[in-house]
């Protein structure tokens, strides 16, 4: 059994060193090359025992805030949550099992959303549940047409 050393030492320095070792100048560029990978998958690729998904999330948000691209970050996190929880896309029928998967994806997304965007994200949740996307819809990145309609690039 492995031990988690992700919070020991200079974790930010370690995270960015791993990103540079893979040929990227930012964590965002690294993540953009893997648009549907979960935050945990990104962390495991950077260091299975010493990088955590929450660290990746935190630094992606920091980079997005610096670039004034927080709304795009919010969409990006939704894509990653949907990909993880609904790998076959949006369900055709929202029975109990599928409703749970959708709720898990959207609930995690809301939890990971910065306070500045919480109200807009809740509005998107309401819209998605009131008028579900077509069955099988699976956004492949934060610039998905439907996501851009629901959550356009207006910074809060």
C-alpha positions as CSV (number, residue, x, y, z in Angstrom):
1,X,0.0,0.0,0.0
2,X,1.4,3.4,-1.0
3,X,1.6,6.4,1.3
4,X,0.4,9.8,0.4
5,X,3.1,12.4,0.6
6,X,1.2,15.1,-1.4
7,X,1.1,17.7,1.3
8,X,4.7,17.3,2.5
9,X,7.4,19.8,1.7
10,X,7.1,22.4,-1.1
11,X,4.1,20.8,-2.9
12,X,3.6,23.7,-5.3
13,X,7.2,23.7,-6.4
14,X,7.0,19.9,-6.9
15,X,3.8,20.2,-8.9
16,X,5.2,22.9,-11.2
17,X,8.5,21.0,-11.6
18,X,6.5,17.9,-12.8
19,X,4.6,20.1,-15.2
20,X,7.8,21.5,-16.7
21,X,9.4,18.0,-16.9
22,X,6.5,17.1,-19.2
23,X,7.2,20.1,-21.4
24,X,4.5,22.5,-20.3
25,X,4.9,26.1,-19.1
26,X,1.8,26.0,-16.9
27,X,-0.5,23.6,-15.2
28,X,-3.3,25.0,-17.3
29,X,-1.5,24.0,-20.5
30,X,-0.8,20.5,-19.1
31,X,-4.5,20.2,-18.1
32,X,-5.7,21.6,-21.5
33,X,-3.8,18.8,-23.3
34,X,-6.0,16.3,-21.3
35,X,-9.4,18.1,-21.4
36,X,-11.6,15.3,-20.1
37,X,-9.2,13.8,-17.5
38,X,-10.4,14.0,-13.9
39,X,-8.5,16.1,-11.5
40,X,-7.4,12.9,-9.7
41,X,-6.1,11.5,-13.0
42,X,-4.1,14.7,-13.7
43,X,-2.6,14.5,-10.2
44,X,-1.7,10.8,-10.6
45,X,0.0,11.6,-13.9
46,X,2.1,14.2,-12.2
47,X,2.9,12.1,-9.1
48,X,0.8,9.2,-7.9
49,X,2.0,9.4,-4.3
50,X,2.9,13.1,-3.9
51,X,0.4,15.2,-5.9
52,X,-3.3,15.4,-4.9
53,X,-6.3,16.3,-7.0
54,X,-7.1,19.2,-4.7
55,X,-3.7,20.7,-5.3
56,X,-4.3,20.5,-9.1
57,X,-7.7,22.2,-8.6
58,X,-6.2,24.9,-6.4
59,X,-3.4,25.8,-8.8
60,X,-5.6,25.6,-11.9
61,X,-7.9,28.1,-10.1
62,X,-5.0,30.3,-9.2
63,X,-3.7,30.4,-12.8
64,X,-7.2,31.1,-14.1
65,X,-7.7,34.0,-11.7
66,X,-4.3,35.4,-12.8
67,X,-5.4,35.2,-16.5
68,X,-8.9,36.5,-15.7
69,X,-10.3,33.2,-17.0
70,X,-12.2,31.9,-14.0
71,X,-15.4,31.3,-15.9
72,X,-13.5,29.0,-18.3
73,X,-12.0,27.2,-15.3
74,X,-15.5,26.7,-13.9
75,X,-16.6,25.1,-17.2
76,X,-13.4,23.1,-17.4
77,X,-14.1,21.6,-13.9
78,X,-17.7,20.7,-15.0
79,X,-16.3,18.9,-18.1
80,X,-14.0,16.9,-15.9
81,X,-16.7,16.0,-13.4
82,X,-19.1,14.9,-16.1
83,X,-16.5,12.9,-17.8
84,X,-15.7,11.0,-14.6
85,X,-19.3,10.5,-13.5
86,X,-21.0,10.1,-16.9
87,X,-18.4,8.5,-19.1
88,X,-21.1,7.5,-21.7
89,X,-22.5,11.0,-21.8
90,X,-25.7,12.5,-20.5
91,X,-28.2,9.7,-19.7
92,X,-31.3,9.3,-21.9
93,X,-33.4,8.6,-18.8
94,X,-33.0,10.1,-15.4
95,X,-33.9,7.0,-13.3
96,X,-32.6,6.8,-9.7
97,X,-29.1,5.5,-10.7
98,X,-28.6,8.1,-13.4
99,X,-30.0,10.9,-11.2
100,X,-27.4,10.0,-8.6
101,X,-24.6,10.1,-11.2
102,X,-25.7,13.5,-12.4
103,X,-26.2,14.8,-8.9
104,X,-22.7,13.6,-8.0
105,X,-21.1,15.3,-11.0
106,X,-23.0,18.6,-10.5
107,X,-22.6,18.5,-6.7
108,X,-18.8,18.1,-6.9
109,X,-18.7,20.8,-9.5
110,X,-20.6,23.3,-7.3
111,X,-18.4,22.4,-4.3
112,X,-15.3,23.1,-6.4
113,X,-16.6,26.4,-7.8
114,X,-15.2,29.7,-6.4
115,X,-17.6,31.7,-4.4
116,X,-17.7,34.4,-7.0
117,X,-19.4,32.0,-9.5
118,X,-21.6,29.9,-7.2
119,X,-24.8,31.7,-8.1
120,X,-24.2,31.3,-11.8
121,X,-23.3,27.7,-11.4
122,X,-26.5,27.0,-9.5
123,X,-28.4,28.6,-12.4
124,X,-26.6,26.3,-14.8
125,X,-27.6,23.3,-12.7
126,X,-31.2,24.4,-12.7
127,X,-31.1,24.9,-16.5
128,X,-29.5,21.5,-17.1
129,X,-32.1,19.7,-15.0
130,X,-35.0,21.6,-16.4
131,X,-34.0,21.2,-20.0
132,X,-31.5,18.3,-20.1
133,X,-28.9,18.1,-22.9
134,X,-29.4,15.5,-25.6
135,X,-28.8,11.9,-24.6
136,X,-25.1,11.1,-25.0
137,X,-24.0,14.7,-24.7
138,X,-20.5,14.7,-23.4
139,X,-18.5,17.9,-23.5
140,X,-14.9,17.4,-24.6
141,X,-13.6,20.6,-23.2
142,X,-14.6,23.9,-21.6
143,X,-15.4,25.5,-25.0
144,X,-18.3,23.2,-25.7
145,X,-21.0,25.1,-27.5
146,X,-23.7,24.2,-24.9
147,X,-21.5,25.1,-22.0
148,X,-20.6,28.4,-23.6
149,X,-24.3,29.2,-24.0
150,X,-25.0,28.3,-20.3
151,X,-21.9,29.9,-18.8
152,X,-20.5,32.5,-21.2
153,X,-17.1,34.1,-20.6
154,X,-18.3,37.1,-18.6
155,X,-16.1,37.4,-15.6
156,X,-17.8,38.1,-12.3
